[in-house]
Amino acid sequence: MIHVLVVDDAELNRKLLADYMLYEGFTVTEAENGEQAVHLAKELKPALILMDIQMPILDGYSAIKILKSDPATQHIKIIAITSFAMKGDREKILNSGCDAYIAKPIDMHGLIEQIETIMEL
C-alpha cells in the first residue's frame, strides 16, 4: 500500500485530498504546513507527497528544497498542488524538484493519472 503525505494549510482542501486518497486505497498522513511536512517525511518516509506551495511557517518551495537535498528523503515523489497557475508557474514548480504539478481546483481523475505515472503503477 502506498503511503501519501497530504500537505495543505487549508483544512478543507487537506481533508478533501486525504479522504479521496483513502478512498483510492492509499495510506494517508496529513500536515498543515511545510515544517510539519519535512518532519513527517523524514520520520515516516512516505512514497508520495501532495504538497501545497503557498503555506505559512514554511512554504512548499522551501520544504521541497529541504526534502530533495536530503539523501534520506530525496527519493520521495512530490506532486505540487497549487493555485499558482500563471504563465511560468508550472516550470518554476517543476524546476524546484517536484515530479508533477496539479493546479487548483483539482481534477481528481487527473491527479490519479499523475500519481499512476510518477509512481509507475
MDTraj code that builds the backbone (N, CA, C; nanometers):
import mdtraj as md
import numpy as np

residues = "MET ILE HIS VAL LEU VAL VAL ASP ASP ALA GLU LEU ASN ARG LYS LEU LEU ALA ASP TYR MET LEU TYR GLU GLY PHE THR VAL THR GLU ALA GLU ASN GLY GLU GLN ALA VAL HIS LEU ALA LYS GLU LEU LYS PRO ALA LEU ILE LEU MET ASP ILE GLN MET PRO ILE LEU ASP GLY TYR SER ALA ILE LYS ILE LEU LYS SER ASP PRO ALA THR GLN HIS ILE LYS ILE ILE ALA ILE THR SER PHE ALA MET LYS GLY ASP ARG GLU LYS ILE LEU ASN SER GLY CYS ASP ALA TYR ILE ALA LYS PRO ILE ASP MET HIS GLY LEU ILE GLU GLN ILE GLU THR ILE MET GLU LEU".split()
xyz = np.array([
    [0.0835, -0.1185, 0.0000],
    [0.0000, 0.0000, 0.0000],
    [0.0880, 0.1250, 0.0000],
    [0.0548, 0.2209, -0.0839],
    [0.1336, 0.3432, -0.0978],
    [0.0938, 0.4441, 0.0094],
    [0.1947, 0.4966, 0.0793],
    [0.1733, 0.5968, 0.1841],
    [0.1884, 0.7352, 0.1232],
    [0.0850, 0.8182, 0.1408],
    [0.0824, 0.9535, 0.0865],
    [0.0784, 1.0545, 0.2010],
    [0.1620, 1.1563, 0.1930],
    [0.1584, 1.2682, 0.2860],
    [0.0882, 1.3834, 0.2156],
    [-0.0255, 1.4258, 0.2690],
    [-0.1039, 1.5355, 0.2121],
    [-0.0726, 1.6620, 0.2917],
    [-0.0219, 1.7649, 0.2228],
    [0.0222, 1.8870, 0.2896],
    [-0.0540, 2.0071, 0.2333],
    [-0.1337, 2.0706, 0.3182],
    [-0.2076, 2.1906, 0.2787],
    [-0.2485, 2.2642, 0.4051],
    [-0.2324, 2.3963, 0.4062],
    [-0.2701, 2.4736, 0.5242],
    [-0.4209, 2.4927, 0.5352],
    [-0.4935, 2.4774, 0.4252],
    [-0.6397, 2.4892, 0.4275],
    [-0.6986, 2.3539, 0.4656],
    [-0.7595, 2.3489, 0.5828],
    [-0.8092, 2.2213, 0.6350],
    [-0.9064, 2.1534, 0.5401],
    [-0.9962, 2.2281, 0.4790],
    [-1.0942, 2.1692, 0.3873],
    [-1.0251, 2.1034, 0.2682],
    [-0.9277, 2.1716, 0.2092],
    [-0.8525, 2.1141, 0.0968],
    [-0.7786, 1.9873, 0.1392],
    [-0.7153, 1.9956, 0.2561],
    [-0.6383, 1.8811, 0.3075],
    [-0.7289, 1.7614, 0.3304],
    [-0.8425, 1.7841, 0.3937],
    [-0.9357, 1.6740, 0.4232],
    [-0.9923, 1.6139, 0.2952],
    [-1.0254, 1.6998, 0.1982],
    [-1.0778, 1.6512, 0.0702],
    [-0.9766, 1.5599, 0.0023],
    [-0.8524, 1.6046, -0.0058],
    [-0.7465, 1.5235, -0.0672],
    [-0.7216, 1.3951, 0.0115],
    [-0.7135, 1.4077, 0.1430],
    [-0.6872, 1.2903, 0.2268],
    [-0.7994, 1.1880, 0.2119],
    [-0.9231, 1.2332, 0.2172],
    [-1.0368, 1.1414, 0.2028],
    [-1.0366, 1.0733, 0.0661],
    [-1.0043, 1.1496, -0.0376],
    [-1.0013, 1.0912, -0.1718],
    [-0.8881, 0.9877, -0.1844],
    [-0.7734, 1.0185, -0.1271],
    [-0.6623, 0.9233, -0.1316],
    [-0.6977, 0.7959, -0.0550],
    [-0.7636, 0.8107, 0.0593],
    [-0.8087, 0.6923, 0.1347],
    [-0.9069, 0.6106, 0.0521],
    [-1.0003, 0.6782, -0.0133],
    [-1.0984, 0.6116, -0.0995],
    [-1.0294, 0.5334, -0.2112],
    [-0.9204, 0.5895, -0.2633],
    [-0.8461, 0.5245, -0.3720],
    [-0.7525, 0.4143, -0.3218],
    [-0.7476, 0.3922, -0.1900],
    [-0.6709, 0.2808, -0.1363],
    [-0.5328, 0.3134, -0.0829],
    [-0.5014, 0.4414, -0.0713],
    [-0.3720, 0.4820, -0.0191],
    [-0.3776, 0.4954, 0.1333],
    [-0.2633, 0.4821, 0.1980],
    [-0.2490, 0.5166, 0.3391],
    [-0.2146, 0.6652, 0.3426],
    [-0.2738, 0.7403, 0.4360],
    [-0.2589, 0.8857, 0.4340],
    [-0.2160, 0.9413, 0.5695],
    [-0.1247, 1.0378, 0.5636],
    [-0.0888, 1.1205, 0.6780],
    [-0.1060, 1.2648, 0.6323],
    [-0.1459, 1.3524, 0.7236],
    [-0.1694, 1.4924, 0.6890],
    [-0.0725, 1.5850, 0.7621],
    [-0.0390, 1.6955, 0.6939],
    [0.0408, 1.8026, 0.7543],
    [-0.0192, 1.9354, 0.7107],
    [-0.0132, 2.0353, 0.7996],
    [-0.0765, 2.1628, 0.7675],
    [0.0206, 2.2724, 0.7249],
    [0.1503, 2.2412, 0.7199],
    [0.2477, 2.3382, 0.6696],
    [0.3751, 2.2645, 0.6297],
    [0.4659, 2.3375, 0.5653],
    [0.5888, 2.2766, 0.5171],
    [0.6789, 2.2233, 0.6265],
    [0.6800, 2.2906, 0.7410],
    [0.7627, 2.2454, 0.8526],
    [0.7167, 2.1080, 0.9014],
    [0.5875, 2.0921, 0.9198],
    [0.5345, 1.9609, 0.9590],
    [0.5620, 1.8576, 0.8503],
    [0.5492, 1.8983, 0.7259],
    [0.5727, 1.8061, 0.6144],
    [0.7144, 1.7518, 0.6157],
    [0.8113, 1.8400, 0.6360],
    [0.9514, 1.7961, 0.6401],
    [0.9727, 1.6993, 0.7555],
    [0.9218, 1.7342, 0.8719],
    [0.9368, 1.6479, 0.9895],
    [0.8735, 1.5102, 0.9646],
    [0.7494, 1.5085, 0.9160],
    [0.6797, 1.3816, 0.8933],
    [0.7434, 1.3006, 0.7808],
    [0.7896, 1.3686, 0.6771],
    [0.8545, 1.2964, 0.5666],
    [0.9820, 1.2279, 0.6139],
    [1.0601, 1.2958, 0.6975],
    [1.1833, 1.2362, 0.7492],
    [1.1532, 1.1201, 0.8439],
    [1.0449, 1.1333, 0.9201],
    [1.0083, 1.0297, 1.0164],
    [0.9398, 0.9096, 0.9506],
    [0.8464, 0.9348, 0.8602],
    [0.7610, 0.8280, 0.8062],
    [0.8031, 0.7764, 0.6686],
    [0.8813, 0.8534, 0.5955],
    [0.9270, 0.8171, 0.4603],
    [0.8112, 0.7736, 0.3690],
    [0.7135, 0.8634, 0.3461],
    [0.6041, 0.8274, 0.2548],
    [0.6577, 0.8100, 0.1134],
    [0.5844, 0.7389, 0.0307],
    [0.6252, 0.7203, -0.1083],
    [0.5948, 0.8445, -0.1919],
    [0.4948, 0.9206, -0.1479],
    [0.4462, 1.0344, -0.2262],
    [0.4020, 1.1467, -0.1332],
    [0.4289, 1.2705, -0.1753],
    [0.3808, 1.3879, -0.1040],
    [0.2984, 1.4712, -0.2007],
    [0.1766, 1.5074, -0.1580],
    [0.0946, 1.6041, -0.2301],
    [0.1136, 1.7356, -0.1564],
    [0.1882, 1.8283, -0.2171],
    [0.2383, 1.9470, -0.1472],
    [0.1776, 2.0761, -0.2001],
    [0.1045, 2.1458, -0.1131],
    [0.0610, 2.2815, -0.1448],
    [0.1875, 2.3682, -0.1492],
    [0.1852, 2.4750, -0.2255],
    [0.3030, 2.5607, -0.2367],
    [0.2944, 2.6812, -0.1433],
    [0.1812, 2.7467, -0.1399],
    [0.1669, 2.8682, -0.0607],
    [0.1105, 2.8334, 0.0771],
    [0.1998, 2.8303, 0.1772],
    [0.1621, 2.7949, 0.3144],
    [0.2404, 2.8805, 0.4126],
    [0.1863, 2.8955, 0.5344],
    [0.2602, 2.9689, 0.6381],
    [0.3709, 2.8826, 0.6994],
    [0.4522, 2.9427, 0.7802],
    [0.5627, 2.8824, 0.8551],
    [0.6755, 2.8397, 0.7609],
    [0.6493, 2.7457, 0.6717],
    [0.7482, 2.7038, 0.5720],
    [0.6707, 2.6723, 0.4447],
    [0.6971, 2.7476, 0.3381],
    [0.6207, 2.7265, 0.2149],
    [0.6645, 2.5984, 0.1432],
    [0.5875, 2.5615, 0.0428],
    [0.6153, 2.4383, -0.0303],
    [0.7501, 2.4373, -0.0991],
    [0.7889, 2.5508, -0.1586],
    [0.9200, 2.5576, -0.2240],
    [1.0324, 2.5242, -0.1265],
    [1.0264, 2.5843, -0.0084],
    [1.1317, 2.5620, 0.0911],
    [1.1311, 2.4177, 0.1407],
    [1.0120, 2.3641, 0.1635],
    [1.0011, 2.2250, 0.2092],
    [1.0552, 2.1293, 0.1033],
    [1.0221, 2.1546, -0.0218],
    [1.0707, 2.0695, -0.1308],
    [1.2229, 2.0744, -0.1387],
    [1.2790, 2.1949, -0.1276],
    [1.4255, 2.2105, -0.1327],
    [1.4926, 2.1293, -0.0220],
    [1.4377, 2.1366, 0.0993],
    [1.4935, 2.0612, 0.2119],
    [1.4852, 1.9110, 0.1854],
    [1.3683, 1.8654, 0.1417],
    [1.3476, 1.7210, 0.1207],
    [1.4330, 1.6673, 0.0064],
    [1.4449, 1.7423, -0.1018],
    [1.5206, 1.6950, -0.2177],
    [1.6716, 1.7042, -0.1967],
    [1.7152, 1.7830, -0.0991],
    [1.8595, 1.7933, -0.0721],
    [1.9061, 1.6940, 0.0341],
    [1.8129, 1.6213, 0.0935],
    [1.8457, 1.5238, 0.1983],
    [1.8454, 1.3831, 0.1377],
    [1.9577, 1.3113, 0.1417],
    [1.9622, 1.1760, 0.0847],
    [1.8554, 1.0818, 0.1425],
    [1.8109, 1.1065, 0.2641],
    [1.7110, 1.0202, 0.3263],
    [1.5707, 1.0420, 0.2700],
    [1.5470, 1.1584, 0.2060],
    [1.4120, 1.1883, 0.1556],
    [1.4086, 1.2275, 0.0078],
    [1.5234, 1.2374, -0.0558],
    [1.5253, 1.2861, -0.1940],
    [1.4535, 1.1944, -0.2931],
    [1.4349, 1.0690, -0.2561],
    [1.3668, 0.9736, -0.3444],
    [1.2141, 0.9871, -0.3408],
    [1.1599, 1.0583, -0.2426],
    [1.0151, 1.0708, -0.2283],
    [0.9595, 1.1522, -0.3449],
    [0.8583, 1.0995, -0.4100],
    [0.7929, 1.1692, -0.5207],
    [0.7062, 1.2808, -0.4635],
    [0.7078, 1.3967, -0.5294],
    [0.6305, 1.5112, -0.4833],
    [0.5480, 1.5669, -0.5981],
    [0.4174, 1.5811, -0.5732],
    [0.3283, 1.6479, -0.6678],
    [0.2846, 1.7792, -0.6031],
    [0.3122, 1.8893, -0.6718],
    [0.2673, 2.0197, -0.6238],
    [0.1189, 2.0332, -0.6528],
    [0.0447, 2.0731, -0.5512],
    [-0.0982, 2.1011, -0.5639],
    [-0.1118, 2.2492, -0.5311],
    [-0.1406, 2.3327, -0.6312],
    [-0.1307, 2.4762, -0.6068],
    [-0.2286, 2.5601, -0.6875],
    [-0.2554, 2.6773, -0.6362],
    [-0.3382, 2.7736, -0.7091],
    [-0.2521, 2.8577, -0.8033],
    [-0.1194, 2.8408, -0.7966],
    [-0.0307, 2.9119, -0.8887],
    [-0.0466, 2.8522, -1.0283],
    [-0.1151, 2.9246, -1.1153],
    [-0.1417, 2.8709, -1.2491],
    [-0.1127, 2.9744, -1.3574],
    [-0.0288, 3.0703, -1.3276],
    [0.0076, 3.1721, -1.4254],
    [0.1216, 3.1189, -1.5138],
    [0.1417, 3.1890, -1.6255],
    [0.2489, 3.1514, -1.7174],
    [0.3817, 3.1473, -1.6406],
    [0.4531, 3.0390, -1.6525],
    [0.5826, 3.0244, -1.5874],
    [0.5768, 2.9539, -1.4530],
    [0.4592, 2.9494, -1.3881],
    [0.4485, 2.8852, -1.2565],
    [0.4777, 2.7359, -1.2648],
    [0.4242, 2.6687, -1.3656],
    [0.4452, 2.5243, -1.3806],
    [0.5944, 2.4926, -1.3899],
    [0.6648, 2.5668, -1.4752],
    [0.8077, 2.5426, -1.4938],
    [0.8857, 2.5705, -1.3650],
    [0.8510, 2.6799, -1.2972],
    [0.9187, 2.7147, -1.1722],
    [0.8992, 2.6041, -1.0686],
    [0.7769, 2.5544, -1.0585],
    [0.7466, 2.4498, -0.9606],
    [0.8184, 2.3196, -0.9963],
    [0.8151, 2.2802, -1.1224],
    [0.8841, 2.1570, -1.1625],
    [1.0351, 2.1705, -1.1444],
    [1.0889, 2.2879, -1.1713],
    [1.2324, 2.3115, -1.1523],
    [1.2726, 2.3117, -1.0053],
    [1.1766, 2.3298, -0.9156],
    [1.2066, 2.3292, -0.7718],
    [1.2305, 2.1880, -0.7187],
    [1.1985, 2.0864, -0.8006],
    [1.2202, 1.9485, -0.7584],
    [1.0945, 1.8629, -0.7571],
    [0.9820, 1.9221, -0.7917],
    [0.8572, 1.8435, -0.7954],
    [0.8582, 1.7478, -0.9143],
    [0.7913, 1.6367, -0.8957],
    [0.7809, 1.5376, -1.0020],
    [0.6615, 1.5631, -1.0922],
    [0.5642, 1.6382, -1.0423],
    [0.4454, 1.6719, -1.1201],
    [0.3791, 1.7930, -1.0578],
    [0.2805, 1.8472, -1.1299],
    [0.2141, 1.9720, -1.0909],
    [0.0662, 1.9598, -1.1227],
    [-0.0178, 1.9942, -1.0271],
    [-0.1630, 1.9964, -1.0470],
    [-0.2122, 2.1324, -0.9995],
    [-0.2862, 2.2039, -1.0852],
    [-0.3422, 2.3331, -1.0472],
    [-0.4771, 2.3138, -0.9790],
    [-0.5057, 2.4006, -0.8815],
    [-0.6370, 2.4019, -0.8176],
    [-0.7310, 2.4822, -0.9064],
    [-0.8584, 2.4489, -0.9143],
    [-0.9232, 2.3360, -0.8461],
    [-0.8754, 2.2037, -0.9041],
    [-0.8661, 2.1052, -0.8197],
    [-0.8055, 1.9773, -0.8550],
    [-0.9015, 1.8909, -0.9353],
    [-0.8509, 1.8404, -1.0475],
    [-0.9209, 1.7386, -1.1252],
    [-0.8761, 1.6056, -1.0649],
    [-0.9624, 1.5430, -0.9860],
    [-0.9229, 1.4215, -0.9130],
    [-0.8828, 1.3089, -1.0070],
    [-0.9519, 1.2960, -1.1202],
    [-0.9138, 1.1921, -1.2169],
    [-0.7732, 1.2198, -1.2711],
    [-0.7465, 1.3464, -1.3016],
    [-0.6127, 1.3844, -1.3494],
    [-0.5061, 1.3618, -1.2438],
    [-0.5418, 1.3855, -1.1175],
    [-0.4477, 1.3615, -1.0081],
    [-0.4105, 1.2141, -1.0005],
    [-0.5102, 1.1276, -1.0083],
    [-0.4828, 0.9831, -1.0026],
    [-0.3967, 0.9417, -1.1215],
    [-0.4219, 0.9973, -1.2391],
    [-0.3380, 0.9664, -1.3562],
    [-0.1932, 1.0096, -1.3318],
    [-0.1741, 1.1283, -1.2734],
    [-0.0389, 1.1754, -1.2424],
    [0.0308, 1.0827, -1.1437],
    [-0.0437, 1.0419, -1.0410],
    [0.0128, 0.9509, -0.9404],
    [0.0537, 0.8189, -1.0048],
    [-0.0337, 0.7650, -1.0880],
    [-0.0022, 0.6382, -1.1554],
    [0.1225, 0.6512, -1.2427],
    [0.1366, 0.7668, -1.3089],
    [0.2514, 0.7889, -1.3955],
    [0.3805, 0.7980, -1.3153],
    [0.3847, 0.8862, -1.2153],
    [0.5114, 0.9063, -1.1450],
    [0.5460, 0.7911, -1.0516],
    [0.4435, 0.7186, -1.0051],
    [0.4693, 0.6033, -0.9171],
    [0.4858, 0.4751, -0.9987],
    [0.4690, 0.4860, -1.1295],
    [0.4820, 0.3713, -1.2210],
    [0.3895, 0.2568, -1.1810],
    [0.2622, 0.2906, -1.1606],
    [0.1619, 0.1906, -1.1229],
    [0.0937, 0.1323, -1.2442],
])
top = md.Topology()
chain = top.add_chain()
for i, resn in enumerate(residues, 1):
    res = top.add_residue(resn, chain, resSeq=i)
    for name in ("N", "CA", "C"):
        top.add_atom(name, md.element.get_by_symbol(name[0]), res)
traj = md.Trajectory(xyz[None], top)
